[in-house]
Amino acid sequence: MRLIDGHLDLAYNAVSGRDLTLTPEELRRVDPVEGQTATTTFTELRAAGVGVCFGTLFALPRTPDSPQGYTDHAGARAQALAQLDVYRRWEDGGFLRLLRSGAEVSAHLAQADAPLGVVLLMEGADPLRDADDLRFWVDAGVRLIGPAWGATRYAGGTGAPGPLTDVGKVLVTAMRDLGIALDASHLDDAAFWDAAEIGPRMIASHSNSRTLVSGNRHLSDEMARAIAAADGVIGLVFLSSFIKQGAENGATLDDLAAHARHYAELVGWDRVALGSDMDGGFGSEKTPVGIGRYSELPRFLDEVPQEHRAAVAANNWLRWLTAYL
């Protein structure tokens, strides 16, 4: 079964020193990232059957835990450009293909021997100078933007409550007018509802349910309904603390399936998809029990009703991509 994953931080891993062209065993022997056992490489994605993913441009802000992070727009832009260059070099090396339209996605998936297809998603909008800079990134291939991670110049985000800022409202309006989709993952509630009122295309690339795990990182039922009303799709995250309340590790696949079932009851199985974030700042120590490497991710689909497995695995994202990319 082919998969489409709504969220992977591939290039961020590369600039952190990880060589994703290695096998997991090779990478783990030389991995410069401590305390996070690597789960995701190109060989693992191929073994799992991933045909397409949303690959991020993720600029890391400076925090006490990340002193190398950016402190201003120039620093954020430099990180995003470095990651863009990584994707382009991988494309030159035949490891992936950058996809810019729904037609390209469909044609790519029709090729049995194609490499990984990647749709670029900017996670946190601080690399954008302002709304006028949007065209540069669109021309570079970016097709989705999440305005927040934590707080950014554009929006309140995870652990940092707040609305869209004035420049954020201008940016989201420009995204709507250009047909660039908004990724609601990481948006604080106030920023989410500001964005929904403006009315861009909207998805949540990697967001579990707040009904099951508290906190503004997760979607409330009202937010999930608003994404569905915008014809959007929601990707499930494979991080234990996002799956089971109070669990730093050890969440089960049934715990994750509970999020899928909850969303399905709210908005239907045709809105539920994968957004694993399996390489997103955590290792196999924090993935669900039974998924210690990416090639084991399809085990989750056994928890989905059989008649909905293909939709959750790929078809829901594919429907959205072919309609809106």
Secondary structure, 3 states (H helix, E strand, C coil): CCEEEEEECHHHHHHCCCCCCCCHHHHHHHCCCCCCCCCCCHHHHHHHCEEEEEEEEECCECECCECCCECCHHHHHHHHHHHHHHHHHHHHCCCEEECCCHHHHHHHHCCCCCCEEEEEEEECCCCCCCHHHHHHHHHCCEEEEECCCCCCCCEEECCEEEEECHHHHHHHHHHHHHCCEEECCCECHHHHHHHHHHCCCEEECCCCECCCCCCCCCECHHHHHHHHHCCCCEEECCCHHHHCCCCCCCCCHHHHHHHHHHHHHHHCHHHEEECCCCCCCCCHHHCCCCCCCHHHHHHHHHHCCHHHHHHHHHHHHHHHHHHHC
